[in-house]
Amino acid sequence: MDKYECSVCGYVYDPEVGDPDNGIAAGTSFEDLPEDWVCPECGVDKDMFEKV
């Protein structure tokens, strides 16, 4: 699964880890994140992330 980086703050979403603090289980691909998911570091929308 691909990792995605926030173009604003540099946070990297790693699907192997997920985002457990925000209810996203490990193994959740970036494409499967809810539409209302935001960067846990700076709060921007998914469209501000780029594949790394």
C-alpha positions in Angstrom: 0.0 0.0 0.0 1.2 3.5 -0.8 2.1 6.1 1.7 0.8 9.7 1.3 2.4 12.9 2.5 0.6 16.1 3.6 1.9 18.9 1.3 1.3 21.4 4.1 3.0 20.0 7.2 4.8 16.8 5.9 2.8 14.3 7.9 3.0 10.9 6.2 -0.1 8.6 6.3 1.2 5.0 6.4 -1.6 2.5 5.8 0.3 -0.2 7.7 -0.1 2.0 10.8 -3.4 3.7 10.1 -4.5 6.6 12.3 -5.5 4.9 15.5 -6.0 8.2 17.4 -8.7 9.1 15.0 -10.4 5.7 14.6 -8.6 4.5 11.4 -7.5 0.9 11.7 -4.1 -0.4 10.6 -4.4 -1.7 7.0 -6.7 1.1 5.8 -5.6 2.3 2.4 -5.5 6.1 1.8 -8.2 5.6 -0.8 -10.5 4.0 1.8 -10.2 6.8 4.4 -13.5 8.6 5.0 -14.1 11.7 2.9 -14.2 13.8 6.0 -10.8 12.5 7.3 -8.3 15.3 7.8 -4.5 15.5 8.5 -4.1 14.7 12.2 -1.2 17.2 12.4 -2.6 20.3 10.6 -6.2 19.6 9.8 -6.2 19.9 6.0 -8.3 17.8 3.7 -7.2 14.6 1.9 -6.8 16.5 -1.4 -3.7 18.1 0.1 -1.9 14.8 0.2 0.5 13.4 -2.4 1.7 9.8 -3.0 5.3 9.3 -1.9 
